[in-house]
Amino acid sequence: MSNESLAGEIRALAQEKNAIILAHNYQVPEVQDIADLTGDSLALSIQASETEADIIIFCGVRFMAETAAIVCPDKKVILPVKEAGCGMADMLNAAELKAEKAKYPGVPVVTYVNSTAEVKAESDICCTSANAVQVVKSLKTPEVLMTPDKNLAMWVQRHTDQKIHYWLGYCPIHDDLTVAQVKVAKAAHPEALLMAHPECPPEVLDMADAVRSTSGMLTFAAESKAKEFIVATEIGLLYTLKKQNPGKRFYAASPEMVCIDMKKTGLKEVLQALQTEGPVIVVPEPIRLMALKAVERMMAVPRDL
């Protein structure tokens, strides 16, 4: 069956079942094209919670579907490929976080949304790559424990006087990007601005013209007068950047920045998920309620501190 036929069948079945299809910015182009909403994981979950849909098909990885289940308890949340995981999220579990918290009594825990539901439940407040600095500053405590991404924590440390303790987790795709690779990209495209995700190592961020989340990169590229950009994040974002900015050029900081788990979901998997209404992602209610508190505390943080 052609992609066009698959897409048509998916759209018809989604309408019939009152399902909404969400696709993260790193998904393959054909999946992004059939989605009702594309974007960052948390923003997608929040937008989905405000719809009348009965079913959420989350084209992403497991922690994203869990987040949707946390904020959308009245909806059936389906992850088309149950094996789609996240290397960073798997670097910290609830037991490890409890042990780490014991080292810093009374120090609030700020957890990146790229984490499991169980880890969120053990945290005081969540953050995204876009609002991490604001979230940490909002706590007004001399010390903070950030999990699970060390690079995001080190980026936040640059923008606050608070002492940041951090777990030594990282995104394998972003953390592997080297200064040498960026230099090659800059040499090939000397007029291009470098946009880098804060999950990249500090030495890469030092080279960037703008450090932004994926949604932040979309905004920066649209508003910038520049015509060329080197993009230091997973290559899936280049499709959206090019689509939204047809008069501008975008280049991968490295062609190796590919998340295999993000590429596991194709149109066939989306159609099968709709047909079978599975695999369903369920977060146990006690964990869901505790994790929801951490997410809601983040949502209450003023944008301008």
N, C-alpha and C positions, 0 to 999 in steps of 0.2 A: 504494500500500500504506500502511495506517495505521501510526502509530508503534507501536501495540500489536502489530500483525502483524510489523513489522520487528524489534521487541525480542524477540519470541518466536523468530523465525528466527535472530537473532543468538545468543541463549542456547543454542539447540539445536545450532547449528553450532560454537560455542565448546566445548561439552561433547564433541561428536564429535571435534574436532581437538585436544583437550586444550590449549586456549588460555585464557590469562588476559587479561582486559580491564582496563586501567588508565586512569583518567581524572583529569586534573589538576583542581584546584578551580575553574579558570576556564572549564572546558568548559560547553557548553550543558546545561541541566537533563536533557533526555532521554538524553544520553550519560552523564552522571553516574549516572543511575538504572539503566542497564544494566551499569555497571562492577562488577567484582569488588572493586576497591579504588579509592578516591578519596583525594586528598591532595596533598602537595608532590612535586615531581618526583623528588628523591633518595630520599625515604622510600619512594615507590612502587617505584622500581627495586630497592632493597634488599629490600623485602617480596617482590617478584616473584622475586628470586634464591633465596629460601628455599622456593619452591613447587616442585611436581613438573611444572609446565606445560612443554610443549614450545615453545609459541608465546606471545609477548607482543604484544598489540595495544595500542600506547601512544597514547591519545587526548590529544594535546598538541602540542608543537612539536618541531622537529628536535633541538635540543640535549638534550631530555628523552629522546628515543628513543636518541640516541647514548649518554647516560649509562647507560641500561638495557643497551645492548650492551656497554658497558665492564664492568659488574658482573655481567652474565649471559652469558658467552661460550658457554655450552652451549645457549642458547635462540635461536630465530629471533625477531628484533625487527622489528615492522612499524609504520610510521607511516602511518595511513590516508590522509593528504593530504601528499604529499611537498613541496608548496609551503609548508606551514605552518612559518614561520620565526620568528626572534626578533630584533627590532630591536637590542636590547642585545648579544646574542651576535655579531651581524654587525658590531659596531663595533670589534672587535679580532680580528686574525688572528695566526697563529704568527710570521710574519716581523716584524710590528709589535711583538709582545711581546719577541722576541729583541733588537730594537733598543732597546727601553725598558730591558730588563734590563742592557744594556751601559752605561747611564748610572748604574747603581747596583750596582757590583760587590760581590758577597758579600751583597747584601740579599735575603732570602727573598721569594718571590712567593706571595701568597695570592690564589687565583682563585675567584670566585663560581661556583657550579655553573651559573649562567645563562651558559654559555660553550661554545664548540665543543670537540670532543675534542682537536683540535690545540693549542688554547690550554691546556687542562688538562694536556696532555703536557709543555708548556714551564714548568709551574708546580711549586712545591715542595709546596704543600698546597692543598686546596680548602676552601671554606666554604659554608654556607648563610646565609640571612638570619637564621636562628634562632641559629646558633652562631658567627657571624663574630667577635664580641668575644672569645669563649673561644679560638678558633683563633689569633687574633693574639697574645693574651696568652701562649698556650702556647709560642710561639716564643722568648720571652725575649730578643729582639734589640732594639737601640735603634731600628732602622728596619725598615720593612716596605713592600713595593710591593703594592698591592691593585689587582686588575683584575676585570671591566671597569667596574664601577659606581661612579661618583664619589660618589653620594649615600649608598650603603651604607658606603663608605670614610670619608666625613665623619662618619657616625653612629658608626662604630667609634672614630674619633679622639676623640670626646667621652668615651669610656670607657676610654682607655688613655693612659699617658704616652709610649708609643712614637710615633715620628714616622711618619706614614702618607703615603707617596707614592701617587698614584693616577692611573689612566688616566681620561680624560675621557668615558667611556661612560655611558650611562644608559638606563633604560626609558622609551620615549617616552610611554607611558600614565601612568606614575606621575610622571615629571618635569614633565609638562604641568599637573599639578594646582597651582592657585594659591591664595594666601591669600584672595583675593577670593571664590573659589568656596567655600572652606571656611567663610568668614564667612556666606555665603548659607545654607549648610546648617545652620550653628549657629543662625542667626536663625530658621530654619523649625522647628528641633527643639531648643529651648533646654535641655531636660532630658536630651538624649542625650550619652553619652560619645563622644569621638572616638578611634577606633582607626586608626592609620596604619602603613602598611608602610614600612620603612626605605629603600625605593627612592624615596620621596617627597623633595622638596627640603627642606633644613634648616629653612626658615622655616615649612613646613607641619608638620614634626615638632615644632617649638616649640609648636604649638597643641594637640598630641595629649595625651590622657589616658593612652594606652598606645601604645607603638611595638612592633609585633609582626610576625612572619612570618604567612603565611596560617594555618598550623597553630596558631600562637600566638594569633591572633585567635579561632579557634574555642574554644580553651581559656579565654581571657580572658572571652569572652562567656558561656560556660557557667558559669563560676565567679563572675562578677560579680553583685552584687545589683541592679545597674541594669537597667532594663526597656527602655531605648532606646539605640541606638548609631548613630553615623555611621561609615561604613566607607570609609576612604581606601585602596582598592586596586581591582583590576579587578572589575567588577560581578558576575562569575560566582560570587564567593564568597558573595554575599548569598543565593543559593539554598540553599547548605549551612547557612549561619547560621540562616536561617528554619526550615529543616527540622529542625535539631537543637535549636532553642530556640523552640518554638511559642508560648510565652507572652511572647516579647519581640519588639521591633520594630527593624528594621534599615533604614537609609537610605544611599543612595550619596552619597559626598562630592561627586561630580559624575556626572551621567548620561553624560558624555563619556568616562569611564574604561572604554572597551571595547577589548579587544585583538582586532582583526579576525582575526589568524592563529589565535587560540584558538577562534574561532567557525567556522572553516572545516570542522571535523569534525562531521558529523551521523550519524544512524543509517544512512543509505544508504552513506556512506563506510566506516563500521565493518563493515557487512555485506559490502561489496565487498572490503575488506581481508582478511576471513576467507575469502571464496570464492576469491580469487586468491592468497592468502598473499603479498601485496606491497602497497606497495613495502617491500622489506627494507632495513633500515639496517645497514650494515657498517662497522665501524671497523677499519682496518688493524692487524694484530697489534702491530707495534712501537709505534704510537701508543696502542693500547689498554692495553698493559702500562705505559707511562709515565704515562698518565692515571690508571690504576688505582692506582698508587702514591700519587698526590696525593689521591685519594679515600680510600684506606685510612689514610693519615696523619691525615686529618681524623677518621675514625672512631675513631682511637686517642686522640683528645684527651679528657681527663676532662671530664665535664659541669660539675663545680664546681671552679673554679680559685681 
